[in-house]
Amino acid sequence: MRCGEAVVRLLEKYDVDTVFGIPGAHNLSLYRGLTHSPITHVQARNEQGAAFMADGYGRASGRPGICSVISGPGITNAATPLGQAYADSIPMLMISASTPSHTHGKGWGVLHEILDQDAVTKPITALTATAAVPADLPVLIGEAFSIFGSQRPRPVHISIPVDVGDALVDEEWETVPIPPKPSPDLDGIAQAAALLLKANTPCLYLGGGAVGAETAITAIAERLNATVLTSNAGKGIVPESNSLSVGGSIWRQPAQDHITTADVVLAIGTEIGETDSFIERLPLSGALIRIDIDPSKIDDLYLPEVGIVADAAEAAEALLAALGKGEPTVHDARERVAATKIEVAARLTGVERQHVVALEAIRRALPDDTILMNDIAQIVYTGSAMFPVDMSRTWHYPAGFCVLGCGVPDAIGAKLAFPNRPVASLVGDGGFMFTPQELITASELRLPIPVVIWSNGGLKQITDDMISQGIEPLGTQGANPDFVMLARSMGADGVRPESVSDLEQALTSALAADRPTVIELVEDSDWLVSAT
């Protein structure tokens, strides 16, 4: 068999069930294998869309999303979602072609030439490598799956030159054992427990790296009466209906004031990054305990008093055991949480109150296990604090790279990862216009995805930023199409609700449809304003 066929057979052994991509002249060897494989191939309309779909698959499921792209422009088109996956620690494997091996670095002007293709993606991957011979590929693919399963799960890019992909392979390639995730240092666990048991105002700050440790982390919060704040990626790890949870409002001033009053902060699986709080430095005044699978997080901008390199689930179980039985010494935690949430709501702007009208209707209409794959949009910013979720991996807002256009293709990837779960997407009109072509991919696949567009005439956040800095808005208010007509032209449904009940009915119908539904909400509509 050809090398490309052997790669596909090896992916099957790693339980890959879906590949997102676009065939081209240089990656046909891979498609030779996909043609007769049980792996489903999803044809995107742009390599950026294919890579976003792979990101969405991995983001929703925790299993690696796979995309296939051509050399040259395929890689540059896919680099943006690759950067998004890197920023948000998403397992994703991009298999690309490259020009024939003998042309590398020559500058001969061959088709799809990049003089140093690996250099394009090296800064935004955990591993970038080009196979020199077919035998390199089982090693590289094994290394990729080891990264996904045992380390911080960032994306991997493997290039297969045309001649390598077409070469004959005689042997059957096999998977490699995945190394275990790091176990916690028990001395560190004991130190962390001692600090927490003495705390008067403990607070847990949770990121996406804490997914998988939900039960133990919730028990820790309850054992200590510790309050809980999360990044967007951590929303729902502790159910936001729990009266100890402030939720994902860390970029709101009252939530920042709340964490500042903590005398001990337990941060699990989070960079404590600027894109969570949108301030350069989160004002932590108490002792900091950090648990993270990435050793580089233990000695970066936020130096902890206790640092533990470990898988969050195992570390949380060990910490819960070390805390032992007993009654919490903190008694006012729930009152402080309630006061913080009241203050967050009291400071909402008029437009944010319109967002809340829509978000409350969306929450009522969608089942609790709905996966929301969201774009970069003002309604999503508001939803970080005001849209309650009780399950992890149900609210996705990729703030780490903050890429416009991710919402719809990410939702496609999520729906294919979980065909039997409801999936929806909240997008802005400006962000939607970055990847509108992928709506037809969702239509072609007959995916019942509600796409809620908050329509405010373009890039409203940038308009607001310009005005706040005394800059006359420029380049932010381009014309939009008629989104309802656009949706229908692409085989989707399209509606423009005129009341809260219209919106709820549109969402209910969309989840029962055999195609995506675009639901346009127009900012400052009478029904939104009157309901605030």
C-alpha positions as a printed Julia matrix, in Angstrom:
532×3 Matrix{Float64}:
   0.0    0.0    0.0
   1.01   3.62  -0.36
   2.24   5.62   2.6
  -0.9    7.81   2.64
  -3.04   4.68   2.99
  -0.85   3.44   5.85
  -1.31   6.76   7.65
  -5.1    6.44   7.42
  -4.99   2.87   8.71
  -2.88   4.0   11.66
  -5.33   6.82  12.44
  -8.11   4.23  12.52
  -6.16   2.33  15.18
  -6.0    5.52  17.24
  -9.83   5.57  17.1
 -10.02   8.56  14.76
 -13.54   8.7   13.31
 -13.59  12.06  11.48
 -11.17  14.05   9.33
 -11.95  17.61   8.24
 -10.26  18.84   5.11
  -9.98  19.71   1.45
  -8.07  17.55  -1.05
  -5.51  19.11  -3.34
  -2.75  18.13  -5.7
  -0.21  17.4   -2.96
  -2.26  15.42  -0.4
  -3.99  12.95  -2.72
  -2.06  10.06  -1.2
  -3.94  10.56   2.06
  -7.24  10.68   0.22
  -6.39   7.39  -1.48
  -6.61   5.93   2.02
  -9.65   7.94   3.17
 -11.7    6.84   0.16
 -11.98   3.27   1.49
 -11.8    4.06   5.22
 -14.53   3.98   7.87
 -13.26   7.43   8.87
 -15.76  10.13   7.87
 -14.31  12.9    5.74
 -15.94  16.33   6.02
 -15.32  18.71   3.13
 -14.93  22.24   4.43
 -15.11  25.24   2.11
 -11.8   26.7    3.26
  -8.85  25.19   5.09
  -9.48  27.69   7.88
 -12.94  26.19   8.27
 -11.53  22.66   8.27
  -9.07  23.48  11.03
 -11.72  25.31  13.08
 -13.92  22.21  12.77
 -11.07  20.07  14.07
 -10.59  22.56  16.9
 -14.32  22.4   17.72
 -14.26  18.6   17.72
 -11.33  18.56  20.14
 -12.64  21.46  22.23
 -16.01  19.78  22.82
 -14.84  16.21  23.32
 -11.26  16.29  24.58
 -10.42  13.83  21.8
  -8.03  15.05  19.1
  -9.63  16.76  16.13
  -7.95  15.9   12.83
  -7.67  18.03   9.7
  -6.01  17.44   6.34
  -4.7   20.34   4.26
  -2.48  20.89   1.28
   0.98  22.41   1.41
   1.53  26.16   1.13
  -1.8   28.01   1.17
  -3.54  25.15   2.98
  -1.16  25.62   5.88
  -1.33  29.4    5.93
  -5.14  29.28   5.79
  -5.23  26.81   8.67
  -2.62  28.59  10.8
  -5.17  30.85  12.51
  -7.28  28.04  14.0
  -4.04  26.22  14.82
  -3.06  29.27  16.87
  -6.46  29.21  18.55
  -6.04  25.56  19.51
  -2.55  26.31  20.85
  -3.74  29.22  22.98
  -6.6   27.21  24.48
  -4.82  23.84  24.9
  -6.93  21.87  22.41
  -5.81  18.47  21.08
  -5.64  18.81  17.31
  -3.6   17.08  14.61
  -3.03  18.83  11.3
  -1.66  16.55   8.61
  -0.44  18.54   5.66
   1.31  17.81   2.43
   4.55  19.46   1.47
   6.37  19.86  -1.8
   8.62  17.01  -3.02
  11.52  16.4   -0.65
  14.22  17.33  -3.14
  12.73  20.84  -3.56
  12.74  21.83   0.11
  14.47  25.13   0.75
  15.51  25.53  -2.89
  13.26  28.42  -3.87
  12.59  26.98  -7.31
   9.05  28.3   -7.43
   7.36  24.88  -7.32
   3.63  24.61  -6.66
   2.57  25.63  -3.11
   6.17  26.29  -2.08
   7.12  27.59   1.36
  10.87  27.67   1.86
  10.61  26.51   5.47
   7.14  25.07   6.0
   7.84  23.83   9.54
   8.77  27.37  10.59
   5.25  28.58   9.81
   3.57  26.47  12.47
   6.37  25.78  14.95
   5.44  28.69  17.29
   1.78  27.57  17.49
   2.18  23.83  18.01
   3.54  21.44  20.61
   5.26  19.6   17.77
   5.91  20.43  14.12
   7.81  17.93  11.98
   8.22  16.78   8.38
   8.53  13.08   7.57
  11.76  12.4    5.67
  10.8    8.77   5.0
   7.6    6.75   5.56
   9.01   5.11   8.69
   9.04   8.52  10.39
   5.25   8.71  10.37
   4.27   6.07  12.95
   6.83   7.64  15.27
   5.56  11.19  14.74
   1.9   10.23  14.96
   2.63   8.24  18.12
   4.35  11.28  19.6
   1.32  13.41  18.72
  -1.11  11.12  20.51
   1.26  10.89  23.48
   1.18  14.69  23.75
  -2.62  14.68  23.58
  -2.95  11.99  26.23
  -0.25  12.78  28.76
   0.73  16.46  28.51
  -0.85  19.85  28.01
  -2.82  18.94  24.87
  -1.69  21.47  22.31
  -1.89  20.97  18.52
   0.58  19.03  16.37
   1.45  19.57  12.7
   2.94  16.75  10.64
   3.95  17.36   7.02
   4.15  14.58   4.44
   6.1   15.42   1.28
   4.45  14.31  -1.96
   7.1   11.69  -2.66
   6.91  10.28   0.88
   3.12  10.06   0.72
   3.29   8.13  -2.57
   6.03   5.73  -1.42
   5.23   2.04  -0.88
   4.94   0.69   2.67
   5.26  -3.03   3.36
   4.86  -3.23   7.14
   1.72  -2.7    9.25
   2.08   0.28  11.57
   0.87   0.01  15.16
  -0.07   2.46  17.89
   2.29   3.26  20.76
   1.4    3.12  24.48
   0.37   6.53  25.82
   2.49   7.6   28.82
   0.66   8.34  32.08
  -0.12  11.89  33.12
   2.1   13.27  35.91
   1.06  12.38  39.45
   1.05  14.99  42.22
   3.84  15.38  44.73
   2.27  14.38  48.05
   4.39  16.83  50.06
   3.01  19.63  47.9
  -0.52  18.31  48.39
   0.01  18.34  52.17
   1.32  21.93  52.07
  -1.65  23.02  49.97
  -4.12  21.35  52.33
  -2.52  23.04  55.35
  -2.8   26.47  53.72
  -6.41  25.94  52.72
  -7.48  24.66  56.13
  -6.17  27.86  57.74
  -7.81  30.17  55.2
 -10.55  32.61  56.17
 -11.59  33.57  52.63
 -10.41  30.77  50.3
 -11.24  30.99  46.61
 -10.91  28.44  43.8
 -10.0   29.76  40.36
 -10.58  27.12  37.66
  -9.52  26.9   34.03
  -9.99  24.42  31.21
  -7.21  22.24  32.57
  -9.48  21.35  35.48
 -12.04  19.62  33.24
 -12.24  15.99  34.29
 -11.9   16.81  37.97
 -15.43  18.17  38.46
 -16.57  15.9   41.29
 -13.45  16.27  43.44
 -13.17  20.03  42.88
 -16.82  20.62  43.8
 -16.26  18.55  46.94
 -13.19  20.66  47.8
 -15.22  23.84  47.47
 -17.96  22.39  49.68
 -15.48  21.03  52.24
 -13.87  24.47  52.64
 -16.87  26.7   51.9
 -14.54  28.2   49.3
 -15.92  30.51  46.66
 -15.38  29.63  43.0
 -14.44  31.74  39.99
 -13.63  30.39  36.54
 -12.23  31.32  33.19
 -14.49  30.75  30.18
 -12.93  27.33  29.68
 -13.68  26.46  33.3
 -17.36  27.4   33.3
 -19.5   24.61  34.71
 -16.72  22.59  36.36
 -18.45  23.55  39.59
 -22.13  23.92  38.63
 -23.0   27.6   38.44
 -26.26  26.84  40.24
 -24.08  26.04  43.26
 -24.33  28.99  45.66
 -20.52  28.97  46.06
 -19.98  29.77  42.37
 -19.5   33.33  41.14
 -19.23  31.85  37.62
 -17.14  33.03  34.69
 -17.23  36.74  35.45
 -13.52  37.2   36.18
 -13.19  40.1   33.73
 -15.84  42.05  35.64
 -14.58  44.43  38.34
 -16.74  43.03  41.18
 -15.37  39.52  40.49
 -11.81  40.86  40.45
 -12.49  42.61  43.75
 -13.84  39.31  45.07
 -10.7   37.31  44.28
  -8.53  40.11  45.67
 -10.09  39.57  49.09
  -9.15  35.87  49.12
  -6.39  35.04  51.59
  -5.68  31.76  49.72
  -6.33  31.18  46.01
  -6.27  27.64  44.65
  -5.76  27.92  40.86
  -6.28  24.67  38.94
  -5.6   24.23  35.23
  -5.44  27.91  34.37
  -2.78  30.24  33.01
  -4.44  33.08  34.96
  -4.06  34.77  31.6
  -4.84  38.29  30.46
  -7.51  36.93  28.12
  -9.48  35.62  31.09
  -9.58  38.87  33.06
  -8.7   41.36  30.3
  -6.32  43.12  32.64
  -2.58  42.67  32.44
  -2.19  41.45  36.01
  -4.95  39.97  38.16
  -4.6   41.47  41.65
  -4.02  38.41  43.81
  -3.12  39.45  47.35
  -3.41  36.09  49.11
  -1.24  33.0   49.06
  -1.39  31.22  45.69
  -1.53  27.46  45.15
  -1.2   26.29  41.55
  -2.01  22.86  40.16
  -1.21  22.45  36.47
  -0.09  19.73  34.08
   2.26  22.25  32.41
   5.43  22.78  34.46
   6.02  26.18  32.85
   2.9   27.49  34.6
   4.4   26.96  38.03
   7.08  29.62  37.65
   5.63  32.22  35.29
   4.0   35.61  35.99
   2.11  34.36  39.06
   4.57  32.64  41.38
   2.81  30.3   43.81
   3.56  29.55  47.42
   2.84  25.92  46.53
   3.18  24.63  42.97
   2.07  21.13  41.96
   2.71  19.71  38.48
   0.04  17.07  37.98
  -3.08  15.96  36.22
  -5.93  17.97  37.73
  -8.17  14.97  38.44
  -5.57  12.99  40.38
  -4.33  16.07  42.21
  -7.84  17.14  43.2
  -8.63  13.68  44.56
  -5.4   13.71  46.58
  -6.08  17.2   47.9
  -9.63  16.3   48.9
  -8.31  13.31  50.85
  -5.64  15.47  52.51
  -8.26  18.0   53.65
  -9.95  15.23  55.62
 -13.38  15.34  57.18
 -14.71  18.2   59.22
 -16.81  21.33  59.15
 -15.6   24.36  57.18
 -14.42  27.31  59.24
 -15.69  29.81  56.65
 -19.35  30.72  57.1
 -20.06  33.79  54.95
 -18.9   32.46  51.57
 -22.35  32.14  50.02
 -23.32  35.63  51.13
 -20.15  37.06  49.56
 -20.86  35.19  46.31
 -24.42  36.5   46.19
 -23.24  40.06  46.8
 -20.64  39.79  44.02
 -23.2   38.49  41.54
 -25.65  41.26  42.43
 -22.92  43.84  41.88
 -21.94  42.33  38.51
 -25.57  42.52  37.35
 -26.0   46.06  38.69
 -23.12  47.33  36.53
 -24.43  46.01  33.2
 -24.78  48.57  30.43
 -28.0   49.1   28.51
 -26.83  46.96  25.6
 -25.67  44.23  27.99
 -29.16  44.19  29.5
 -30.47  43.5   25.99
 -27.97  40.64  25.78
 -29.32  39.27  29.06
 -32.9   39.29  27.71
 -31.73  37.12  24.81
 -29.43  34.96  26.94
 -32.17  34.17  29.45
 -34.47  33.1   26.61
 -31.69  30.99  25.09
 -31.02  29.33  28.45
 -34.71  28.48  28.87
 -34.98  27.03  25.37
 -31.8   24.95  25.28
 -31.35  21.68  27.21
 -28.77  21.77  30.0
 -26.33  19.59  28.05
 -26.33  21.84  24.97
 -22.82  22.61  23.73
 -22.52  26.3   22.88
 -19.68  27.01  20.46
 -19.38  30.77  20.48
 -17.59  33.36  18.39
 -15.95  36.57  19.51
 -18.99  38.8   20.07
 -20.32  41.23  22.65
 -23.26  38.99  23.56
 -20.73  36.26  24.34
 -18.7   38.6   26.54
 -21.87  39.25  28.53
 -22.69  35.55  28.55
 -19.4   34.71  30.24
 -20.83  36.21  33.41
 -24.57  36.04  32.84
 -25.23  32.72  31.05
 -25.36  29.99  33.71
 -24.07  26.5   32.95
 -23.93  23.46  35.19
 -21.78  21.19  33.02
 -18.19  21.59  31.89
 -17.42  21.8   28.18
 -20.84  23.28  27.41
 -19.79  26.95  27.12
 -16.96  27.68  24.7
 -15.56  31.13  24.06
 -11.98  30.91  22.69
 -10.7   34.08  24.31
  -7.09  32.89  24.32
  -6.45  33.79  20.67
  -9.69  35.78  20.26
 -10.25  34.77  16.6
 -13.27  36.08  14.74
 -15.06  33.5   12.59
 -14.6   30.4   14.75
 -18.18  29.97  15.95
 -19.96  28.19  13.1
 -17.15  25.8   12.04
 -16.36  25.03  15.69
 -20.03  24.13  16.16
 -19.87  21.78  13.17
 -16.9   20.0   14.73
 -18.68  19.76  18.09
 -21.84  18.35  16.54
 -19.88  15.65  14.71
 -18.09  14.77  17.95
 -21.47  14.46  19.72
 -24.16  13.71  17.12
 -26.8   13.02  19.78
 -26.29  16.17  21.83
 -27.7   19.61  21.02
 -25.14  22.09  19.71
 -25.67  25.82  19.12
 -23.53  28.87  18.37
 -23.67  32.52  19.41
 -21.93  34.83  16.96
 -21.72  38.5   16.1
 -22.52  39.77  12.64
 -18.91  40.85  12.11
 -17.46  37.51  13.19
 -20.0   35.49  11.22
 -18.84  37.2    8.03
 -15.32  35.77   8.45
 -16.5   32.21   7.68
 -20.05  32.35   6.27
 -19.22  29.73   3.65
 -19.13  27.0    6.3
 -22.88  27.39   6.83
 -23.33  25.45   3.59
 -21.13  22.68   5.0
 -23.52  22.41   7.97
 -26.47  22.37   5.56
 -24.87  19.69   3.43
 -24.38  17.55   6.56
 -27.98  18.28   7.67
 -26.85  19.42  11.11
 -29.58  20.96  13.32
 -27.41  23.76  14.68
 -29.05  27.05  15.75
 -26.71  29.92  14.83
 -27.78  33.0   16.8
 -26.38  36.16  15.21
 -26.28  39.31  17.33
 -26.57  41.96  14.65
 -25.31  45.43  15.5
 -23.86  46.7   12.24
 -20.34  45.3   12.21
 -17.43  45.27  14.65
 -19.23  47.03  17.5
 -16.63  46.32  20.19
 -13.92  47.98  18.1
 -16.27  50.89  17.36
 -16.79  51.32  21.1
 -13.05  51.07  21.74
 -12.32  53.73  19.12
 -14.91  56.09  20.59
 -13.59  55.57  24.11
 -10.11  56.57  22.89
 -11.32  59.61  20.98
 -10.87  57.98  17.56
 -13.48  58.5   14.87
 -14.7   54.99  13.96
 -13.19  53.72  10.72
 -13.39  50.31   9.09
 -15.83  48.82  11.59
 -19.27  49.39  10.09
 -19.38  47.69   6.69
 -22.63  46.54   5.11
 -24.13  43.16   6.03
 -26.12  40.83   3.82
 -29.69  39.9    4.64
 -28.77  37.04   6.97
 -32.15  35.32   6.65
 -31.93  35.29   2.85
 -28.26  34.24   2.98
 -29.15  31.3    5.21
 -31.92  30.16   2.9
 -29.66  30.43  -0.14
 -27.28  28.0    1.59
 -29.93  25.39   2.38
 -30.42  26.56   5.95
 -33.43  28.1    7.63
 -33.44  31.75   8.62
 -35.63  33.69  11.05
 -35.68  37.12  12.7
 -37.59  36.91  16.01
 -39.82  39.78  17.09
 -40.36  38.76  20.71
 -38.86  36.67  23.49
 -41.34  33.9   22.78
 -40.41  34.02  19.07
 -36.78  33.48  20.01
 -37.56  30.54  22.28
 -39.75  28.95  19.62
 -37.1   29.49  16.94
 -34.5   27.7   19.08
 -36.84  24.8   19.84
 -37.67  24.4   16.15
 -34.02  24.7   15.14
 -32.98  21.81  17.38
 -35.65  19.62  15.78
 -34.79  20.58  12.19
 -32.73  18.67   9.63
 -30.54  21.68   8.79
 -28.92  24.65  10.53
 -31.03  27.69  11.39
 -29.76  31.26  11.41
 -31.56  33.32  14.06
 -30.82  37.03  13.71
 -31.24  39.25  16.78
 -31.04  42.95  15.93
 -29.6   45.15  18.65
 -31.99  47.86  19.89
 -35.06  46.06  18.54
 -38.15  47.24  20.41
 -38.76  43.82  21.96
 -35.22  43.66  23.36
 -35.24  47.22  24.69
 -38.7   46.98  26.23
 -37.82  43.77  28.08
 -34.77  45.26  29.84
